[in-house]
Amino acid sequence: METEQLPSDDQWFIHHRLLVDPNQTLLRVDKFLMDRLPNVTRNKVQDAIKQGFVKVNQAAIKPNYRVRPGDEIVIALPEPPRDTEVVPENIPLNIVYEDDHLLVVNKVAGMVVHPAYNNWQGTLVNALTYHFQNLPTMPNNNGRPGLVHRIDKGTSGLLVVAKTEIAMTHLAKQFFDHSIERTYHALVWGVPEDITGTIDVNLGRSLKDRRITTAFPEADYGRWAVTHYELLKPLRYVSLVSCKLETGRTHQIRAHLKYKGHPLFNDAPYGGDKVLKGTVFSKYKAFVENCFKLMPRPALHAKSLGFIHPATHEFMRFECDYPEDFSQVLE
């Protein structure tokens, strides 16, 4: 593995360089890479090829390209390569529940769940590996011990962490089957017309900005995503809403509510960090900006979490109060 940079404006970093053997028969490049790289799936390889991360003989290719003897294959990504070893850190955890099989943690807003580019320290996983030994890791999920799901950096609230292989397998299947109960409370701009509703719209990476998720209501693109919502309290220009996830896509609530015309309060990537409803008076604008300062993050809180315990097979449900910043802005 090398760390030299490709000569490009994007400053990409070489992660792998492979030279095809002189005796190699013609073989699709995606299958060739799956056979030679650890912990990759065909979908990941094909996605990397489509995004231009894979080049053969310094030229972009298609997934159906067939490798030939002597080909040079380079895989380069925007972030530098990183070892998956997690450095334990003595970071306090707010543990809501714990037994021999699992624990439920109330994550503070601002904490990243697992190490990744630009966030190698100070994450929930760094804290977990300090406080707990030999946490299991899901297949193809190196560097994320104990995790069976995650919530965004700016989101506060509940996460379940597996302490054993059996617990991880059991919980992961519940997430796969969409049987986990997850309720989030959010402050959104505007007041939904319907007190209750369901948003059943495909979500996928934005074609303009891959850092955000976009709704694709009519296109055959993205992944199936369902959010059930309920209006808890209309507050004239904003509302407190409850959202239950049937699926668990990246930024699902944030993208779905923006699609409905109700971006999360102070959610900058989704347009909620400006005055979207209300008066034009300067005092009102100053009031909103003061609220932004009180809660400098998207107004989203993982309020409750319910699942079947992997050992006792009993249904367990947990709730947590709003953090101080959320409560202050709501008040």
The 8 nearest C-alpha neighbors of each residue, nearest first, counted from 0:
[[1, 15, 14, 2, 16, 13, 80, 3],
 [2, 0, 3, 14, 13, 15, 16, 80],
 [1, 3, 13, 12, 4, 79, 14, 80],
 [2, 4, 1, 13, 12, 5, 14, 11],
 [5, 3, 12, 11, 13, 10, 6, 2],
 [4, 6, 11, 7, 12, 10, 13, 3],
 [5, 7, 4, 10, 8, 11, 9, 12],
 [8, 6, 9, 10, 5, 11, 4, 12],
 [7, 9, 10, 6, 11, 5, 4, 77],
 [8, 10, 7, 11, 77, 5, 6, 12],
 [11, 9, 8, 7, 4, 5, 12, 77],
 [12, 10, 77, 76, 9, 5, 4, 75],
 [13, 11, 4, 75, 79, 76, 5, 2],
 [12, 14, 75, 2, 15, 74, 1, 3],
 [15, 13, 75, 0, 74, 1, 80, 12],
 [16, 14, 74, 0, 13, 73, 17, 1],
 [15, 17, 73, 72, 74, 18, 14, 71],
 [16, 18, 72, 71, 19, 15, 73, 70],
 [19, 17, 71, 70, 69, 72, 20, 16],
 [18, 20, 69, 70, 68, 17, 71, 21],
 [19, 21, 23, 22, 68, 69, 18, 70],
 [22, 20, 68, 23, 69, 19, 67, 24],
 [23, 21, 20, 68, 24, 19, 67, 69],
 [22, 24, 20, 68, 21, 25, 67, 19],
 [25, 23, 26, 22, 67, 68, 66, 21],
 [24, 26, 65, 66, 67, 23, 27, 68],
 [27, 25, 65, 66, 24, 28, 31, 30],
 [28, 26, 65, 30, 29, 64, 63, 66],
 [27, 29, 31, 65, 30, 66, 64, 32],
 [30, 28, 32, 31, 27, 44, 62, 33],
 [31, 29, 33, 32, 28, 27, 34, 26],
 [30, 32, 28, 34, 29, 33, 27, 26],
 [33, 31, 35, 29, 34, 30, 36, 28],
 [34, 32, 30, 35, 31, 36, 29, 39],
 [33, 35, 32, 31, 36, 30, 37, 29],
 [36, 34, 32, 33, 31, 37, 30, 17],
 [35, 37, 33, 32, 34, 39, 38, 31],
 [38, 36, 39, 35, 33, 34, 139, 40],
 [39, 37, 139, 36, 40, 138, 140, 33],
 [40, 38, 37, 33, 43, 36, 41, 44],
 [41, 39, 43, 42, 44, 33, 38, 45],
 [40, 42, 44, 43, 45, 29, 33, 39],
 [41, 43, 45, 40, 44, 46, 39, 47],
 [44, 42, 46, 40, 41, 45, 47, 39],
 [45, 43, 41, 47, 46, 42, 29, 48],
 [44, 46, 48, 42, 47, 43, 62, 41],
 [45, 47, 43, 49, 48, 44, 42, 50],
 [48, 46, 44, 50, 52, 45, 49, 43],
 [47, 49, 53, 45, 51, 46, 50, 52],
 [48, 50, 46, 51, 47, 45, 61, 62],
 [51, 49, 47, 48, 52, 46, 53, 45],
 [50, 52, 48, 49, 53, 59, 47, 54],
 [51, 53, 47, 75, 50, 48, 74, 76],
 [54, 52, 74, 48, 51, 73, 47, 75],
 [55, 53, 59, 58, 73, 57, 72, 60],
 [56, 54, 72, 57, 58, 71, 73, 70],
 [55, 57, 71, 58, 70, 54, 72, 73],
 [58, 56, 55, 54, 59, 73, 71, 72],
 [59, 57, 54, 55, 56, 60, 53, 51],
 [60, 58, 54, 51, 55, 53, 57, 61],
 [59, 61, 54, 64, 58, 62, 55, 48],
 [60, 62, 63, 64, 48, 49, 59, 45],
 [63, 61, 64, 45, 29, 48, 28, 60],
 [62, 64, 61, 27, 65, 28, 29, 60],
 [65, 63, 61, 62, 27, 28, 60, 66],
 [66, 64, 27, 26, 28, 25, 63, 67],
 [65, 67, 26, 28, 25, 27, 64, 70],
 [66, 68, 70, 25, 69, 65, 23, 19],
 [69, 67, 21, 19, 23, 20, 70, 22],
 [68, 70, 19, 21, 20, 18, 67, 71],
 [71, 69, 19, 68, 67, 18, 56, 72],
 [70, 72, 18, 56, 55, 17, 19, 69],
 [71, 73, 55, 17, 16, 54, 70, 18],
 [74, 72, 16, 54, 53, 15, 75, 55],
 [73, 75, 53, 15, 52, 14, 13, 16],
 [76, 74, 13, 12, 52, 14, 11, 73],
 [75, 77, 11, 12, 78, 52, 13, 74],
 [76, 78, 11, 12, 10, 79, 9, 75],
 [79, 77, 76, 12, 116, 80, 11, 75],
 [78, 80, 12, 81, 2, 77, 76, 14],
 [81, 79, 14, 78, 2, 82, 12, 13],
 [80, 82, 83, 79, 116, 115, 84, 78],
 [81, 83, 84, 80, 85, 142, 141, 79],
 [84, 82, 142, 141, 85, 81, 143, 114],
 [85, 83, 82, 142, 86, 141, 81, 143],
 [84, 86, 142, 83, 87, 125, 128, 114],
 [85, 87, 125, 88, 84, 120, 128, 129],
 [88, 86, 129, 125, 128, 126, 85, 89],
 [89, 87, 126, 125, 129, 90, 86, 121],
 [88, 90, 129, 126, 91, 87, 130, 125],
 [89, 91, 126, 88, 92, 121, 125, 129],
 [92, 90, 89, 93, 126, 130, 88, 94],
 [93, 91, 94, 90, 104, 126, 106, 105],
 [92, 94, 105, 104, 95, 91, 106, 107],
 [95, 93, 104, 96, 92, 103, 105, 102],
 [94, 96, 103, 104, 93, 105, 97, 102],
 [97, 95, 103, 102, 94, 98, 104, 101],
 [98, 96, 102, 101, 103, 99, 94, 95],
 [97, 99, 100, 101, 102, 96, 162, 103],
 [98, 100, 101, 162, 97, 163, 102, 161],
 [101, 99, 162, 98, 163, 166, 161, 102],
 [102, 100, 161, 162, 160, 98, 97, 99],
 [101, 103, 97, 160, 96, 159, 98, 104],
 [102, 104, 159, 96, 95, 158, 94, 160],
 [103, 105, 94, 158, 95, 157, 93, 106],
 [104, 106, 157, 156, 93, 94, 95, 158],
 [107, 105, 156, 155, 104, 157, 108, 93],
 [106, 108, 155, 110, 109, 105, 156, 154],
 [109, 107, 155, 153, 154, 110, 152, 106],
 [108, 110, 153, 152, 107, 111, 154, 155],
 [111, 109, 152, 108, 122, 107, 112, 123],
 [110, 112, 152, 122, 113, 123, 109, 151],
 [111, 113, 123, 122, 124, 110, 149, 152],
 [112, 114, 124, 122, 111, 123, 143, 115],
 [115, 113, 119, 118, 122, 120, 124, 112],
 [116, 114, 118, 119, 117, 113, 81, 111],
 [115, 117, 118, 78, 119, 114, 79, 81],
 [116, 118, 119, 115, 114, 78, 120, 79],
 [119, 117, 115, 116, 114, 120, 111, 122],
 [118, 120, 114, 115, 117, 116, 121, 122],
 [121, 119, 122, 118, 114, 125, 86, 88],
 [120, 122, 125, 123, 119, 110, 88, 126],
 [123, 121, 111, 125, 112, 124, 113, 120],
 [122, 124, 112, 126, 125, 113, 127, 111],
 [123, 125, 127, 113, 126, 122, 128, 112],
 [126, 124, 87, 122, 88, 123, 128, 127],
 [127, 125, 90, 123, 88, 129, 124, 128],
 [128, 126, 124, 130, 129, 125, 131, 123],
 [127, 129, 87, 131, 125, 126, 130, 124],
 [130, 128, 87, 126, 127, 88, 131, 89],
 [129, 131, 127, 128, 126, 132, 89, 87],
 [132, 130, 128, 127, 129, 134, 133, 162],
 [131, 133, 134, 128, 130, 129, 127, 162],
 [134, 132, 135, 131, 128, 162, 144, 163],
 [133, 135, 162, 145, 144, 132, 163, 136],
 [136, 134, 145, 144, 164, 163, 133, 162],
 [137, 135, 144, 145, 143, 140, 138, 141],
 [136, 138, 140, 139, 135, 167, 141, 144],
 [139, 137, 140, 136, 141, 38, 135, 143],
 [140, 138, 38, 141, 137, 39, 136, 37],
 [141, 139, 137, 138, 143, 142, 136, 144],
 [142, 140, 143, 139, 83, 136, 144, 138],
 [141, 143, 83, 84, 85, 144, 140, 114],
 [142, 144, 141, 146, 140, 113, 136, 124],
 [145, 143, 136, 135, 134, 146, 142, 124],
 [144, 146, 161, 160, 134, 135, 136, 162],
 [147, 145, 160, 148, 144, 143, 161, 149],
 [146, 148, 171, 145, 160, 167, 170, 149],
 [149, 147, 146, 150, 158, 159, 174, 171],
 [148, 150, 112, 151, 158, 147, 146, 113],
 [151, 149, 154, 152, 112, 148, 158, 155],
 [152, 150, 154, 153, 149, 111, 112, 250],
 [151, 153, 111, 109, 110, 154, 108, 150],
 [154, 152, 108, 109, 151, 296, 297, 155],
 [155, 153, 108, 151, 299, 152, 300, 150],
 [156, 154, 108, 300, 107, 106, 301, 153],
 [155, 157, 301, 105, 106, 300, 302, 107],
 [156, 158, 105, 301, 104, 106, 304, 103],
 [157, 159, 104, 103, 160, 105, 156, 149],
 [158, 160, 103, 102, 104, 161, 157, 101],
 [161, 159, 145, 102, 146, 101, 103, 158],
 [162, 160, 101, 145, 167, 166, 163, 100],
 [163, 161, 101, 100, 134, 145, 135, 160],
 [164, 162, 166, 165, 161, 100, 135, 167],
 [163, 165, 167, 166, 135, 168, 162, 161],
 [166, 164, 168, 163, 167, 169, 309, 100],
 [167, 165, 169, 163, 309, 164, 161, 168],
 [166, 168, 161, 164, 170, 165, 169, 171],
 [169, 167, 171, 165, 166, 170, 164, 172],
 [168, 170, 166, 172, 167, 171, 309, 165],
 [171, 169, 173, 167, 172, 168, 166, 174],
 [172, 170, 174, 168, 173, 169, 147, 167],
 [171, 173, 175, 169, 170, 174, 176, 168],
 [174, 172, 176, 170, 178, 175, 171, 179],
 [173, 175, 177, 171, 172, 176, 179, 178],
 [174, 176, 172, 173, 177, 171, 178, 170],
 [175, 177, 173, 178, 174, 172, 179, 171],
 [178, 176, 174, 175, 179, 245, 246, 173],
 [177, 179, 173, 176, 174, 180, 306, 245],
 [180, 178, 306, 177, 174, 173, 305, 181],
 [181, 179, 305, 304, 178, 306, 182, 243],
 [182, 180, 304, 243, 244, 303, 179, 305],
 [181, 183, 243, 303, 242, 302, 301, 304],
 [184, 182, 301, 302, 242, 300, 241, 243],
 [185, 183, 241, 300, 240, 299, 302, 242],
 [186, 184, 299, 240, 298, 239, 187, 300],
 [185, 187, 239, 298, 238, 264, 263, 240],
 [188, 186, 263, 264, 238, 237, 261, 262],
 [187, 189, 237, 261, 262, 264, 263, 236],
 [190, 188, 237, 236, 261, 238, 276, 187],
 [189, 191, 238, 233, 237, 192, 188, 236],
 [192, 190, 193, 189, 194, 230, 261, 238],
 [193, 191, 190, 194, 195, 230, 189, 196],
 [194, 192, 195, 191, 196, 230, 229, 190],
 [193, 195, 230, 229, 192, 191, 196, 231],
 [196, 194, 229, 193, 228, 230, 197, 227],
 [195, 197, 228, 227, 193, 229, 198, 194],
 [196, 198, 227, 226, 228, 199, 225, 195],
 [197, 199, 226, 225, 200, 227, 255, 196],
 [200, 198, 225, 224, 197, 226, 201, 223],
 [199, 201, 216, 224, 198, 214, 202, 215],
 [200, 202, 223, 222, 215, 224, 221, 214],
 [203, 201, 214, 221, 222, 213, 215, 224],
 [204, 202, 221, 212, 213, 222, 205, 214],
 [203, 205, 212, 209, 213, 211, 206, 202],
 [206, 204, 213, 209, 208, 207, 212, 211],
 [205, 207, 208, 204, 209, 213, 203, 212],
 [206, 208, 205, 209, 204, 211, 210, 213],
 [209, 207, 205, 210, 206, 211, 204, 212],
 [208, 210, 205, 204, 211, 206, 207, 212],
 [211, 209, 208, 212, 204, 205, 268, 207],
 [212, 210, 209, 205, 204, 208, 213, 268],
 [213, 211, 204, 205, 203, 254, 250, 202],
 [212, 214, 205, 203, 202, 254, 204, 215],
 [213, 215, 202, 201, 216, 200, 258, 254],
 [214, 216, 201, 218, 217, 202, 213, 220],
 [217, 215, 200, 214, 218, 201, 202, 219],
 [216, 218, 215, 219, 220, 201, 200, 214],
 [219, 217, 220, 215, 216, 221, 201, 214],
 [218, 220, 217, 221, 215, 201, 216, 222],
 [221, 219, 218, 215, 222, 203, 201, 202],
 [220, 222, 203, 202, 201, 215, 223, 219],
 [223, 221, 201, 202, 203, 224, 220, 248],
 [222, 224, 201, 200, 202, 221, 225, 199],
 [223, 225, 201, 246, 200, 199, 222, 202],
 [224, 226, 199, 245, 198, 246, 244, 200],
 [225, 227, 244, 198, 197, 243, 245, 228],
 [228, 226, 197, 243, 242, 196, 198, 244],
 [229, 227, 242, 196, 241, 195, 197, 243],
 [230, 228, 195, 241, 240, 194, 231, 242],
 [229, 231, 240, 194, 232, 195, 239, 241],
 [232, 230, 240, 239, 229, 241, 233, 238],
 [231, 233, 239, 238, 230, 234, 240, 190],
 [234, 232, 238, 235, 190, 239, 237, 231],
 [233, 235, 238, 237, 236, 232, 239, 190],
 [236, 234, 237, 233, 190, 238, 189, 277],
 [237, 235, 189, 276, 277, 234, 188, 190],
 [238, 236, 188, 189, 234, 187, 235, 190],
 [239, 237, 233, 234, 187, 190, 186, 232],
 [238, 240, 186, 232, 231, 185, 233, 230],
 [241, 239, 230, 231, 185, 229, 184, 238],
 [240, 242, 184, 229, 228, 183, 185, 230],
 [243, 241, 228, 183, 182, 227, 184, 244],
 [244, 242, 182, 227, 181, 226, 228, 183],
 [245, 243, 226, 246, 181, 247, 242, 227],
 [244, 246, 225, 177, 226, 243, 247, 227],
 [247, 245, 244, 224, 225, 177, 248, 226],
 [248, 246, 244, 251, 249, 245, 224, 174],
 [247, 249, 251, 246, 250, 224, 202, 222],
 [248, 250, 251, 247, 212, 203, 151, 202],
 [251, 249, 253, 252, 254, 248, 212, 211],
 [252, 250, 248, 254, 249, 253, 255, 247],
 [253, 251, 255, 254, 250, 256, 226, 242],
 [252, 254, 250, 251, 256, 255, 257, 263],
 [255, 253, 257, 251, 252, 256, 213, 212],
 [254, 256, 258, 252, 257, 253, 251, 259],
 [257, 255, 259, 261, 258, 262, 253, 254],
 [256, 258, 262, 260, 261, 254, 259, 255],
 [257, 259, 255, 256, 260, 254, 214, 261],
 [260, 258, 256, 257, 261, 255, 262, 198],
 [259, 261, 257, 258, 262, 256, 189, 188],
 [260, 262, 188, 257, 256, 187, 259, 189],
 [263, 261, 257, 271, 256, 187, 188, 260],
 [262, 264, 187, 266, 271, 186, 298, 297],
 [263, 265, 187, 271, 298, 186, 266, 188],
 [266, 264, 272, 271, 297, 267, 296, 291],
 [267, 265, 297, 271, 263, 272, 264, 269],
 [266, 268, 272, 270, 269, 271, 265, 297],
 [269, 267, 270, 266, 211, 271, 272, 210],
 [270, 268, 267, 266, 271, 262, 257, 253],
 [271, 269, 267, 272, 268, 266, 262, 273],
 [270, 272, 266, 265, 264, 262, 267, 263],
 [273, 271, 265, 267, 266, 270, 264, 274],
 [272, 274, 271, 275, 270, 265, 267, 288],
 [273, 275, 276, 284, 272, 287, 277, 271],
 [274, 276, 273, 188, 277, 271, 189, 236],
 [277, 275, 236, 274, 189, 188, 278, 237],
 [278, 276, 236, 279, 275, 274, 283, 235],
 [277, 279, 280, 283, 276, 284, 281, 274],
 [280, 278, 281, 277, 283, 284, 282, 274],
 [281, 279, 283, 282, 278, 284, 277, 285],
 [280, 282, 284, 283, 285, 279, 286, 278],
 [283, 281, 285, 284, 280, 286, 279, 287],
 [284, 282, 286, 285, 281, 280, 287, 278],
 [283, 285, 281, 287, 286, 282, 288, 280],
 [284, 286, 282, 288, 283, 287, 289, 281],
 [285, 287, 283, 289, 284, 288, 282, 290],
 [288, 286, 290, 284, 289, 285, 283, 291],
 [289, 287, 291, 285, 290, 286, 284, 292],
 [288, 290, 292, 286, 291, 287, 285, 293],
 [289, 291, 293, 287, 292, 288, 328, 294],
 [292, 290, 288, 294, 295, 289, 293, 265],
 [291, 293, 289, 290, 295, 294, 288, 287],
 [292, 294, 290, 291, 324, 295, 289, 328],
 [293, 295, 291, 324, 292, 296, 290, 325],
 [296, 294, 292, 291, 293, 265, 297, 290],
 [297, 295, 153, 294, 265, 298, 266, 291],
 [296, 298, 266, 265, 299, 264, 263, 153],
 [299, 297, 186, 264, 185, 263, 296, 265],
 [298, 300, 185, 154, 297, 184, 183, 155],
 [299, 301, 155, 184, 156, 183, 302, 154],
 [302, 300, 156, 183, 157, 155, 303, 182],
 [301, 303, 183, 300, 319, 182, 318, 156],
 [304, 302, 318, 182, 317, 181, 301, 319],
 [303, 305, 181, 317, 180, 316, 157, 182],
 [304, 306, 316, 180, 315, 179, 317, 181],
 [307, 305, 179, 315, 314, 308, 180, 316],
 [308, 306, 314, 313, 312, 315, 309, 305],
 [307, 309, 312, 313, 311, 310, 314, 306],
 [310, 308, 166, 169, 312, 311, 307, 170],
 [309, 311, 308, 312, 100, 166, 313, 165],
 [310, 312, 313, 308, 309, 307, 314, 315],
 [313, 311, 308, 307, 309, 310, 314, 315],
 [312, 314, 311, 307, 308, 315, 309, 310],
 [313, 315, 307, 306, 308, 312, 316, 305],
 [316, 314, 305, 306, 307, 313, 308, 317],
 [315, 317, 305, 304, 306, 314, 318, 303],
 [316, 318, 304, 303, 305, 315, 319, 95],
 [319, 317, 303, 302, 304, 320, 316, 157],
 [318, 320, 302, 303, 321, 156, 317, 157],
 [321, 319, 322, 318, 302, 156, 326, 300],
 [320, 322, 326, 325, 323, 319, 300, 302],
 [323, 321, 325, 324, 326, 320, 155, 107],
 [322, 324, 326, 325, 327, 321, 328, 294],
 [325, 323, 294, 327, 326, 322, 293, 328],
 [324, 326, 328, 323, 327, 322, 321, 329],
 [327, 325, 329, 323, 324, 328, 321, 330],
 [328, 326, 330, 324, 329, 325, 323, 293],
 [327, 329, 330, 325, 326, 290, 324, 293],
 [330, 328, 326, 327, 325, 186, 239, 324],
 [329, 327, 328, 326, 325, 324, 290, 234]]
